[in-house]
Amino acid sequence: MEKELDDTDCPVTATIALFGGRWKLPILYILSKNTRRFGEIQVRVSSISKKVLTNQLRELEADGLISRKQYKELPPRVEYTLTDFGKTLCPLLIDIAAWQRNSIDHLTQVK
């Protein structure tokens, strides 16, 4: 008889806990292309507030998926980039984007 899985046994649940939520995947996708400054990220995710973006970036940094580099300049400049660990998500992000492009007709019909 197969063991019944609870949430702690599910690798999908554990992974979603790491980068789940409304904004983390779009932020990671944006950073998969290039290092970006805060304002550049905010422009690309235009409906996110500064407070929420700041919190999401802090969580991604705390989880080791992105790094933050602050330059000692005036005005201050801060850049965000994927860490080596964060870069391991790039194939997944590419697959998600390809799935969406391939499924667009179906997804628009369902709505």
C-alpha positions as CSV (number, residue, x, y, z in Angstrom):
1,M,0.0,0.0,0.0
2,E,1.3,3.4,-1.0
3,K,2.0,5.9,1.8
4,E,-0.3,8.9,1.9
5,L,1.7,12.1,1.4
6,D,1.2,15.2,3.5
7,D,2.4,18.6,2.6
8,T,5.7,18.1,4.2
9,D,6.5,15.2,1.9
10,C,5.6,17.1,-1.3
11,P,8.5,18.6,-3.1
12,V,6.2,20.8,-5.1
13,T,4.8,22.4,-1.9
14,A,8.3,23.0,-0.6
15,T,9.4,24.5,-3.9
16,I,6.4,26.8,-4.1
17,A,7.1,27.9,-0.5
18,L,10.5,29.1,-1.7
19,F,9.4,31.2,-4.7
20,G,5.6,31.2,-4.6
21,G,3.4,34.2,-4.4
22,R,2.2,36.6,-7.0
23,W,5.4,38.5,-7.7
24,K,8.5,36.3,-7.0
25,L,8.4,34.4,-10.3
26,P,8.0,37.5,-12.4
27,I,10.9,39.1,-10.5
28,L,13.1,36.1,-11.0
29,Y,12.2,36.0,-14.7
30,I,13.2,39.6,-15.1
31,L,16.5,39.0,-13.3
32,S,17.2,35.9,-15.4
33,K,17.8,38.2,-18.4
34,N,20.1,40.8,-16.7
35,T,21.2,42.4,-13.5
36,R,18.6,45.1,-12.8
37,R,18.2,48.2,-10.6
38,F,15.1,48.5,-8.3
39,G,13.4,51.0,-10.7
40,E,14.0,48.8,-13.7
41,I,12.3,45.9,-11.9
42,Q,9.4,48.1,-10.8
43,V,8.8,49.3,-14.4
44,R,8.7,45.8,-15.7
45,V,6.3,44.7,-12.9
46,S,4.3,47.9,-13.1
47,S,1.4,47.0,-10.9
48,I,3.6,46.2,-7.9
49,S,4.0,48.8,-5.1
50,K,7.4,49.8,-3.9
51,K,6.7,48.3,-0.5
52,V,5.7,44.9,-1.9
53,L,8.6,44.9,-4.3
54,T,11.1,45.7,-1.5
55,N,9.6,42.9,0.6
56,Q,9.7,40.4,-2.2
57,L,13.3,41.3,-3.1
58,R,14.3,40.9,0.6
59,E,12.7,37.5,0.8
60,L,14.4,36.3,-2.4
61,E,17.7,37.6,-1.1
62,A,17.2,35.9,2.3
63,D,16.4,32.6,0.4
64,G,19.7,32.9,-1.5
65,L,18.0,33.3,-4.9
66,I,19.2,36.8,-5.6
67,S,22.0,39.1,-4.4
68,R,21.9,42.8,-3.7
69,K,24.8,45.0,-4.4
70,Q,24.9,48.5,-3.1
71,Y,27.3,51.0,-4.5
72,K,28.8,53.8,-2.4
73,E,27.8,56.6,-4.8
74,L,25.6,59.6,-4.8
75,P,22.8,59.1,-5.6
76,P,22.9,55.6,-4.1
77,R,22.7,52.7,-6.6
78,V,21.6,49.2,-5.8
79,E,21.6,46.3,-8.3
80,Y,19.9,42.9,-8.0
81,T,21.1,39.8,-9.8
82,L,20.4,36.1,-9.6
83,T,22.8,34.1,-7.5
84,D,24.3,30.8,-8.8
85,F,21.5,29.1,-6.9
86,G,18.9,31.4,-8.4
87,K,20.3,30.7,-11.9
88,T,19.4,27.0,-11.5
89,L,15.8,28.2,-11.8
90,C,16.4,29.6,-15.3
91,P,15.4,26.4,-17.2
92,L,12.2,26.2,-15.2
93,L,11.4,29.9,-16.0
94,I,12.1,29.2,-19.7
95,D,9.8,26.2,-19.6
96,I,7.0,28.2,-17.8
97,A,7.3,31.0,-20.4
98,A,7.2,28.5,-23.3
99,W,4.2,26.6,-21.7
100,Q,2.3,29.9,-21.5
101,R,3.1,30.8,-25.1
102,N,2.1,27.4,-26.3
103,S,-1.1,27.5,-24.2
104,I,-2.3,31.0,-25.0
105,D,-5.1,30.0,-27.3
106,H,-6.5,27.5,-24.8
107,L,-6.1,29.9,-21.9
108,T,-7.9,32.7,-23.7
109,Q,-10.8,30.4,-24.6
110,V,-11.3,29.3,-21.0
111,K,-11.7,32.9,-19.8
